[in-house]
Amino acid sequence: MFLLTFSGFMIVAVVAVILMEMRHAAAKSTVHASELQDELAHRYMAFSLAGASPVLVLLILLGRGNFLSLAAHLRRILQRLRSRR
């Protein structure tokens, strides 16, 4: 249950960061786009965001796992070097 809840939290956090960055970029831009009246464009963007968020969460978790395994490997190497002294 914890992993399911944590995964949901990660997805919501990633979506929030993406939306905040989009808002920040829109506010900072010098050229503003005209407002689209097409509902399909908003729907396409929502589906794209919903599809990209789980992929980004998976990449974040894989990167974290790689970092932790690299840190454990380096720790073992340092312990071996210290024990040789």
N, C-alpha and C positions, 0 to 999 in steps of 0.2 A: 504494500500500500504506500509505503514511504517513497519508493522509486517512482510510482505513478504520480504522486503529488509533486515530487521534486521535478519530474519531467514537465508537468503542467506549468509549474512556476517558472521554469527555464524558458518555456515557449512564450509565456506572457512577458517575461523580462526582455527577451530578444525582440519581440514585437514592439514593446514600449520604446526600446532604444532606437529601433529603426524609425519609428514614427517621430520621435523627438529629433533625430538627425535630419529627417526630411523637412520638418518644420523649421529647424535652424537653417538649413540650406536655402529654403524658400525665402525666409526672412532676410538672409544675407545677400541673396542674388540681386544683381543690378537690373536684370531683364526678367520681367514677370510674365508668366504665361497667362493667356486669357482663360477664363473659366469655361469649362466644357459643359454643355447641356446634355451630352450623351451619357445616359445612365450605364451603358455597356462599358465605358472606359473606367468608371468607378468600380464596377463589378469585376472587371479584368484585373485591376490593381489589387483589389481585396483578395481575389483568388491567388494572385501571384505572391502576395505577402503571406497568405496562409500556407502556400506550398513551400516557400523559401524558408520560413521560420523553423520548421522541424529539421530541415537539412542543416541550417546554421547551428541549431542546438546540438545536433549529432557531431558536427565538425568541432564545436567547442569542447564537447565531452571527449572526443578522440584526441584532440590536442592536449587537453588536460591529462589524459591517461598517458600519453607519450611523454609529457613533461615529467610526470611522477615516476614513470618507469626509468627514465633517463637519470633522474635525481637519485633513485635507489641504486642504480648501476654505478653511478659516480661515487656514492657513499661506500659501496662495497670495495671499489678500487682504492679509495682513500684509506679504508681500514686495512686492506692488504699492504699498502705502502707503509703505513704506520707500524704494522706488526713486524715488518722486515728490519726495522731499526734496532 
